[in-house]
Amino acid sequence: MYDLIGDIHGHAAELRQLLAQLGYAPDAAGVYRHAEGRQVIFLGDFIDRGPAIRETLQVVRGMVDGGSALAIMGNHEYNALAFWKRDREQGGYLRPHYLHHIMQHVRTIEEFVGRHEEWLDYLAWFRTLPLFLELPGLRAVHACWDARYIAQLRAWLPDDRLTPEFLLASSRRGSPEAQALEVTLKGQETALPNDLHFLDKDGHRRTNVRTAWWLDPATANYHSYFLEPIEALLDQPVDVAALPDASYYQDETPVFFGHYWLRDEPRLLTPHSVCLDYSVAKGGELVGYRWHGEQVLRPEGLVRVQP
């Protein structure tokens, strides 16, 4: 059985507290283990933003290497790989060193000043993380389980892990690889109608909005389907005709994910889907789910700690 944990973003103290609440304790080597042999599944985004990134990586990697956890890649780990990978074809780096990219990574950079070789080792470890997991009875992905793109990634990446060739291809805006990677690690998006826009959590003006891929848009309104409150739309029903590429999760296999910076009370999204990112890096909570093999998820499976 598994205990799934959402985006940590360098909040090692909360991670240790949540592991303790779930019944994990450090062994003689400092690796957290469960007395009954349970494993954690970490849903990505270990780095950036938080106060103890290096310690977080030590805990997470120690558990993965020690066999008491599995982990998948988040968009922040992918971004770090692209940020530090030189672009041999076009010059510079695969993720350009624009100011806003540097600011996103600045806390991680600060933690590894004077530890260059250690950071290179963590980058190599990031490349071993799968983009998603499908295990008996459950699925885990950082942002979105869209069967179309999961199938493409499986065709390109037989072991579901990045290759140097795919990292390059996925860094090229507009490529099929970039689209599949973007949806899987960052979620589905659609253009806002009528030239509407909003400011994201970092103050950037956005005209595309993330959508709730776990809901049927034909039965939803914009308030529930758009993951940003757009006051001009709110209770209006979703115009499905304006979403030619939309799909939604209809399977009964439970799917666990993070990424979306949810607030308010942790809750299930549907009987078969739950987001475990409740904005610990923005003053929210670190949230996990204790899974016992159930197909229909239970609200009492949610476990949380406050920063």
Stockholm file with secondary structure:
# STOCKHOLM 1.0

chainA/1-307         MYDLIGDIHGHAAELRQLLAQLGYAPDAAGVYRHAEGRQVIFLGDFIDRGPAIRETLQVVRGMVDGGSALAIMGNHEYNALAFWKRDREQGGYLRPHYLHHIMQHVRTIEEFVGRHEEWLDYLAWFRTLPLFLELPGLRAVHACWDARYIAQLRAWLPDDRLTPEFLLASSRRGSPEAQALEVTLKGQETALPNDLHFLDKDGHRRTNVRTAWWLDPATANYHSYFLEPIEALLDQPVDVAALPDASYYQDETPVFFGHYWLRDEPRLLTPHSVCLDYSVAKGGELVGYRWHGEQVLRPEGLVRVQP
#=GR chainA/1-307 SS CEEEECCCTTCHHHHHHHHHHTTEEECTTSCEEETTCCEEEECSCCSSSSSCHHHHHHHHHHHHHTTSEEECCCHHHHHHHHHTSBCTTTSSBSSCCCHHHHHHHHHHHHHTTTCHHHHHHHHHHHTTSBSEEEETTEEEESSCCCHHHHHHHHHHCTTSBCCHHHHHHHTSTTCHHHHHHHHHHHCCEEECGGGCCEECTTSCEESEEEBCTTSCGGGCBHHHHBSSCCTTTTTSBCCGGGCTTCCCCCCSSCEEECCSCCCSSCCCSBTTEEECEECGGGTCEEEEEEECSCSSCCGGGEEEECC
#=GC SS_cons         CEEEECCCTTCHHHHHHHHHHTTEEECTTSCEEETTCCEEEECSCCSSSSSCHHHHHHHHHHHHHTTSEEECCCHHHHHHHHHTSBCTTTSSBSSCCCHHHHHHHHHHHHHTTTCHHHHHHHHHHHTTSBSEEEETTEEEESSCCCHHHHHHHHHHCTTSBCCHHHHHHHTSTTCHHHHHHHHHHHCCEEECGGGCCEECTTSCEESEEEBCTTSCGGGCBHHHHBSSCCTTTTTSBCCGGGCTTCCCCCCSSCEEECCSCCCSSCCCSBTTEEECEECGGGTCEEEEEEECSCSSCCGGGEEEECC
//
